[in-house]
Amino acid sequence: MIMRFLISGLILLLTNTCLFSQSNPSGVVDSSALKIKLLEYKFKLKEAGLYEKRAQNEFEKINFYKKEARKLLDSARVIEKKSELDPADSRLFLSQFNTLYSIAAGNSKIADSISNVAAAYRDTANSMNLMAEEFYLKVIGEFLQKNDEQNKSKNTVTAQQNSINSPVYTVQLGSGNLDSLYFKKAVGVQKVTCSDLVTRYIIGRFKTKEDALAYKQKMVDIGFKDAFIRTTDSMKY
């Protein structure tokens, strides 16, 4: 039952992650390799199930022979009582008793020998189930590790792309031919000449518009009333 639950969980997990989808050739893990491992796992379970079935059949034989042995012993006891009640025929009763007892003993011996076979089948089935479970845990462990590595790599690439694509904001304090003394209250002012041949004076680089607006306000507060924010990519060099 546990094995059936494990394999169902594996199938559900692989299905939900689209590993079997032909439209996902760049999936987290090689779907073909996982399919092969899944088939191998199912084969291990099937093989273990065969030994479980064999063990069950042998135990049923044991029950049959033991049941027959009990019937024969019961009959032998009845004959034994008859011999006590009818001493004249005691020899005949004794012969019948010995025959039944011998057959019953034979059945018990057969049951005992089958018991060893059944126990061996059962132990083999348990061992194979354990091997299948260990194989399952290994497969799912490899899957989760590769999935985690792929997600980390994907997140890193996404972060890098976002960083590249995200606009960078700056604060423009003025433009044209301005004296450097005009900017004495601001530290870190850059003078840039763009492709339109206009000279601009900018300060700061900010990843978010909110940070740029906050810094612009500081510039306004110290005297740069015409300060405004813009993105660096809006200026052609």
C-alpha positions in Angstrom: 0.0 0.0 0.0 2.8 2.4 0.9 4.6 1.6 -2.4 1.4 2.3 -4.4 1.1 5.7 -2.6 4.7 6.6 -3.3 4.5 5.8 -7.0 1.2 7.8 -7.2 2.9 10.7 -5.5 5.8 10.6 -8.0 3.5 10.5 -11.0 1.5 13.4 -9.6 4.7 15.4 -8.9 6.2 14.8 -12.4 2.9 15.6 -14.0 2.4 18.9 -12.1 5.9 20.1 -13.1 5.1 19.3 -16.8 8.1 17.0 -17.0 6.3 14.7 -19.4 5.2 17.6 -21.7 6.7 17.6 -25.1 6.2 21.4 -25.2 8.7 21.8 -22.3 12.0 20.6 -23.8 13.9 22.9 -21.5 12.2 21.6 -18.4 13.7 21.3 -15.0 15.0 17.7 -15.5 15.4 15.5 -18.5 11.9 14.0 -18.8 13.2 10.9 -20.8 15.6 10.0 -18.1 12.9 10.3 -15.4 10.5 8.2 -17.5 13.1 5.4 -17.6 13.7 5.6 -13.9 9.9 5.6 -13.2 9.5 2.5 -15.4 12.4 0.9 -13.5 10.7 1.7 -10.2 7.4 0.3 -11.4 9.2 -2.9 -12.5 10.8 -3.3 -9.0 7.3 -2.9 -7.4 5.9 -5.4 -9.9 8.6 -7.9 -9.1 8.1 -7.5 -5.4 4.4 -8.0 -5.9 5.0 -11.3 -7.6 6.9 -12.6 -4.6 4.2 -11.3 -2.3 1.7 -13.3 -4.4 3.8 -16.4 -4.3 4.1 -16.1 -0.5 0.4 -15.7 -0.2 -0.2 -18.8 -2.3 2.2 -20.8 -0.2 0.6 -19.6 3.1 -2.8 -20.7 1.7 -1.3 -24.2 1.1 0.0 -24.2 4.6 -3.5 -23.5 6.0 -5.0 -26.2 3.8 -2.6 -28.9 4.9 -2.9 -27.9 8.5 -6.6 -27.9 8.3 -6.6 -31.4 6.7 -4.1 -32.6 9.4 -6.5 -31.4 12.1 -9.4 -33.3 10.5 -7.4 -36.5 10.3 -6.3 -36.1 13.9 -9.9 -35.6 15.0 -10.9 -38.8 13.1 -8.0 -40.6 14.7 -9.2 -39.6 18.2 -12.7 -40.8 17.4 -11.3 -44.2 16.3 -9.2 -44.3 19.4 -12.3 -43.9 21.6 -14.0 -46.7 19.6 -11.2 -49.1 20.3 -11.6 -48.4 24.0 -15.3 -49.1 23.8 -14.9 -52.2 21.6 -11.7 -54.1 22.5 -12.6 -57.0 20.1 -11.9 -54.8 17.1 -9.1 -52.8 18.8 -6.6 -54.2 16.3 -8.6 -52.8 13.3 -9.2 -49.5 15.1 -5.5 -49.3 15.9 -4.5 -49.9 12.2 -7.0 -47.2 11.1 -5.7 -44.8 13.8 -2.1 -45.3 12.7 -3.0 -44.7 9.1 -4.9 -41.5 9.9 -2.2 -40.3 12.2 0.5 -41.0 9.7 -1.3 -39.1 7.0 -1.9 -36.2 9.4 1.8 -36.2 10.4 2.7 -36.1 6.6 0.4 -33.2 6.0 1.9 -31.3 9.0 5.4 -32.0 7.6 4.4 -30.7 4.2 2.9 -27.6 5.8 6.2 -27.0 7.7 8.3 -27.4 4.6 6.0 -25.0 2.7 6.3 -22.6 5.6 10.0 -22.2 4.9 9.3 -21.5 1.2 6.6 -19.0 2.1 8.8 -17.2 4.6 11.5 -17.0 2.0 9.1 -15.5 -0.6 7.8 -13.1 2.0 11.4 -12.0 3.0 12.3 -11.5 -0.7 9.2 -9.4 -1.2 10.0 -7.2 1.8 13.5 -6.8 0.6 12.4 -5.8 -2.9 9.8 -3.4 -1.5 12.6 -1.8 0.6 14.9 -1.6 -2.5 12.1 0.0 -4.5 11.4 2.5 -1.8 15.1 3.4 -1.5 15.2 3.8 -5.3 12.2 6.0 -5.2 13.7 8.3 -2.5 16.9 8.5 -4.6 15.0 9.4 -7.8 12.9 12.0 -6.1 15.9 13.4 -4.2 17.8 13.8 -7.5 14.7 15.4 -9.0 14.2 17.9 -6.2 17.9 18.8 -6.2 18.0 19.4 -10.0 14.7 21.3 -9.7 16.1 23.5 -7.0 19.3 24.2 -9.0 17.4 25.0 -12.1 15.1 27.4 -10.2 18.0 29.1 -8.6 19.7 29.5 -12.0 16.5 30.7 -13.5 15.9 33.2 -10.7 19.5 34.5 -11.1 19.0 35.1 -14.8 15.7 36.8 -14.3 17.2 39.1 -11.7 20.0 39.9 -14.0 17.6 40.6 -16.8 15.4 42.8 -14.6 18.5 44.7 -13.5 19.5 45.3 -17.1 16.0 46.2 -18.2 15.1 48.3 -15.2 15.5 52.1 -15.8 18.1 54.0 -13.9 16.9 57.4 -12.6 19.0 60.5 -12.1 18.3 64.1 -11.0 19.0 66.9 -13.5 19.9 70.2 -11.9 20.4 72.2 -15.0 21.6 72.5 -18.5 23.6 74.8 -20.8 26.7 76.7 -20.0 26.6 77.1 -16.2 29.4 78.1 -13.9 30.7 75.4 -11.6 30.0 77.7 -8.6 26.3 77.3 -9.3 26.6 73.7 -8.0 28.7 74.3 -4.9 25.9 73.2 -2.6 25.7 69.8 -4.4 28.4 67.1 -4.2 28.9 64.7 -7.1 27.4 66.7 -9.9 28.3 65.2 -13.4 28.6 67.3 -16.5 27.5 65.4 -19.6 27.1 66.4 -23.2 24.5 64.5 -25.1 24.0 63.7 -28.8 21.8 66.8 -29.1 24.9 68.8 -28.1 23.1 70.1 -25.0 25.2 70.0 -21.8 23.4 68.7 -18.8 24.2 68.6 -15.1 23.0 65.5 -13.3 23.5 64.0 -9.9 22.9 60.5 -8.5 21.8 57.2 -9.9 18.8 55.5 -8.5 17.1 52.1 -9.2 13.6 53.3 -8.1 11.7 56.4 -9.1 10.7 56.9 -5.4 14.4 57.2 -4.4 15.0 59.6 -7.2 12.0 61.8 -6.3 13.2 61.9 -2.6 16.6 63.0 -3.7 15.2 65.6 -6.1 13.3 67.1 -3.2 16.5 67.5 -1.3 18.1 69.3 -4.2 15.0 71.6 -4.4 15.3 72.3 -0.7 18.9 73.5 -1.0 18.1 75.8 -3.9 17.8 73.9 -7.1 14.2 74.8 -7.7 14.2 73.5 -11.3 15.5 70.1 -10.5 13.7 67.1 -12.0 14.2 63.4 -12.4 14.8 61.6 -15.6 16.1 58.2 -16.7 19.6 57.9 -17.9 18.6 56.1 -21.1 16.5 59.2 -22.1 19.8 61.0 -22.7 21.5 60.1 -25.9 25.3 60.5 -25.7 
